[in-house]
Amino acid sequence: MTTAAQRPILFLDVDGPLIPFGTPPARHPDGHPTFRAGHSNPLLARIDPAHGPRLAALPCDLVWATTWMADANECVAPLLGLPRLPVVVFPESSDADEWDGLHWKTRALVDWADGRAFAWVDDEITDADRAWVSTHHQNPALLHRVDPSEGITDADYATLHEWSSSGSSAPKRPS
């Protein structure tokens, strides 16, 4: 159970939020901006190192919630100047989740939060996930969908900062 002194968790996906993809060629005729070269995975060049200080400045405990799993600490964190972060280990997804329209991460993130307030930044969040979390998690939760063609933007950071700074750790009021 969460205490008033605990900071909220920020569950962070990599593909989409930190590595933008899927932009129409007319928008970026030369491809997505790159920030460095020489990586064995060319997608890593799309990670803007400015995200590191901005993420670290949020009043949240950062946790990787990505298919990169532990590789996020080996490959992504150093590019952002972040320390090793906790990693959510996801169980096999269930057919029931897909049938209900839930993202395969949703249940695991609520379980991992263990009652703490949390924000989840991902490019695949839907209203089904929001409804399920609202019903199954007793404390505040922000499920924030990022446009994968843009990645995390200034507006996304403003939303995250406002949410995490303004009572996100207070219990929900009964409806």
C-alpha positions in Angstrom: 0.0 0.0 0.0 1.2 3.5 -0.8 2.1 6.1 1.8 1.7 9.8 1.5 5.5 10.2 1.4 5.9 7.9 -1.7 6.4 9.5 -5.0 4.3 8.2 -7.9 5.8 5.7 -10.3 6.3 6.6 -13.9 6.1 3.5 -16.1 8.0 4.3 -19.3 7.8 2.6 -22.7 10.7 3.0 -25.1 9.4 2.3 -28.7 7.1 5.2 -29.6 7.7 7.5 -26.6 11.5 7.6 -26.7 12.1 6.1 -30.2 9.7 7.8 -32.5 8.5 5.8 -35.6 5.8 5.8 -38.2 6.0 9.4 -39.3 4.8 9.9 -42.9 7.7 10.7 -45.2 6.2 14.1 -46.1 6.6 15.2 -42.5 10.3 14.1 -42.2 11.5 13.6 -45.8 15.0 12.7 -44.5 13.7 10.4 -41.8 13.4 11.1 -38.1 16.1 13.3 -36.5 19.0 11.4 -35.2 21.2 12.4 -32.3 24.2 10.1 -32.7 25.6 7.4 -35.0 27.6 4.3 -34.6 25.1 2.1 -32.7 24.5 -1.5 -33.7 20.8 -0.7 -33.5 20.1 2.3 -35.8 16.8 3.1 -33.9 18.9 4.1 -30.8 20.2 7.1 -32.8 16.6 8.5 -32.6 16.7 8.8 -28.8 17.1 12.5 -27.9 19.6 12.7 -24.9 17.6 15.7 -23.7 14.9 13.3 -22.5 17.2 12.0 -19.7 17.3 15.2 -17.6 13.7 16.0 -18.3 12.6 12.5 -17.1 14.9 12.7 -14.1 13.4 16.1 -13.1 9.9 14.7 -12.9 8.8 14.0 -9.3 8.3 10.3 -10.0 10.2 7.0 -9.6 11.1 5.9 -13.1 10.5 2.3 -14.1 11.0 0.7 -17.5 7.8 -0.8 -18.9 9.0 -1.9 -22.3 9.6 -5.0 -24.4 13.3 -3.9 -24.2 13.1 -5.3 -20.6 16.6 -5.3 -19.0 18.1 -4.2 -22.3 16.7 -0.7 -21.6 19.2 -0.4 -18.8 22.0 -1.5 -21.0 21.2 0.3 -24.2 18.7 3.2 -23.5 19.5 4.5 -20.0 23.2 5.3 -20.8 22.1 7.4 -23.9 19.8 9.4 -21.6 22.3 9.7 -18.8 19.9 7.8 -16.5 20.9 5.3 -13.8 19.8 1.7 -14.0 16.1 1.7 -13.4 13.7 -1.0 -12.1 12.2 -3.1 -14.9 8.7 -4.6 -15.1 8.9 -8.2 -16.1 5.8 -9.0 -18.0 4.0 -12.4 -17.8 2.7 -14.0 -21.0 -0.3 -12.1 -22.2 -3.6 -13.8 -21.9 -6.2 -14.2 -24.6 -8.7 -12.8 -22.2 -6.9 -9.4 -22.2 -6.9 -9.3 -26.0 -10.6 -10.3 -26.0 -11.4 -7.5 -23.5 -9.3 -5.0 -25.5 -6.8 -4.6 -22.7 -3.2 -3.9 -23.5 -1.0 -6.9 -22.5 0.9 -4.6 -20.0 -2.1 -3.2 -18.1 -2.7 -5.8 -15.4 1.0 -6.3 -14.8 1.6 -2.5 -14.3 -1.3 -2.3 -11.8 0.1 -5.4 -9.9 3.7 -3.9 -10.0 2.4 -0.5 -8.6 1.0 -2.4 -5.6 -1.3 0.4 -4.7 1.0 3.3 -5.5 -0.1 6.2 -7.7 1.4 5.8 -11.1 1.6 7.3 -14.6 2.1 5.1 -17.6 3.6 6.6 -20.8 3.1 4.4 -23.9 1.9 4.8 -27.5 -0.6 1.9 -27.3 -2.9 2.9 -24.4 -6.6 2.8 -25.1 -9.8 3.7 -23.3 -10.2 0.0 -22.3 -7.0 0.3 -20.3 -8.1 3.5 -18.7 -11.4 2.0 -17.7 -9.8 -1.2 -16.3 -7.2 0.7 -14.3 -9.9 3.1 -12.9 -11.9 0.1 -11.7 -8.9 -2.0 -10.4 -6.5 0.5 -8.9 -7.6 2.5 -5.8 -5.1 5.4 -6.1 -4.5 8.0 -8.9 -3.3 6.8 -12.2 -2.5 8.7 -15.4 -2.5 6.6 -18.5 -0.8 9.0 -21.0 -0.7 8.0 -24.7 2.1 9.4 -26.7 1.9 9.9 -30.4 4.6 7.4 -31.7 5.3 9.5 -34.7 6.4 12.4 -32.5 7.6 10.7 -29.3 7.4 12.5 -26.0 6.9 16.2 -26.6 7.0 19.4 -24.4 3.2 19.1 -24.0 3.6 15.5 -22.7 6.2 16.6 -20.2 3.9 19.4 -19.0 1.1 16.9 -18.5 3.3 14.5 -16.6 4.8 17.3 -14.4 1.4 18.8 -13.6 0.0 15.4 -12.7 2.9 14.2 -10.6 3.2 17.5 -8.8 -0.5 18.1 -8.0 -1.7 15.5 -5.6 -1.1 12.4 -7.7 -0.3 10.5 -4.5 -3.5 11.4 -2.8 -6.1 8.6 -2.6 -9.0 8.7 -5.1 -12.2 10.1 -3.7 -15.2 7.9 -3.8 -17.4 8.5 -6.9 
